[in-house]
Amino acid sequence: MSKFTTGFEIIHEFIGLKWVPEIIESIGNGNKRYTDILNSIPYLSHTELQRKLKILQEKNAISRKESDNGPEYQLEPFGKDLLHIFNHFSELGEKYLMTS
């Protein structure tokens, strides 16, 4: 299996999970607390956010740290790379698919 194929499979796994790009973007935009993440994404349920945060932690895309204000989430290097890729996909969509 080529490096390209392996890399694509890793990214495809995250793209295929509903809400993951939005959660990564929210944390990347500074929403570090659970409630802030939840409130920044319309229609995302508590249950679904809990599930996705757990998956993202297991995959080392985010980490959960205790602070004086309670738990906070932050992007790990892998999560930052995912955010970069998701932003690039968004830019491609704007450039090539949203032109009139």
Secondary structure by P-SEA (a helix, b strand, c coil): ccaaaaaaaaaaaaaaccaaaaaaaaaaaccccaaaaaaacccccaaaaaaaaaaaaaaccbbbbbccccbbbbbcaaaaaaaaaaaaaaaaaaaccccc
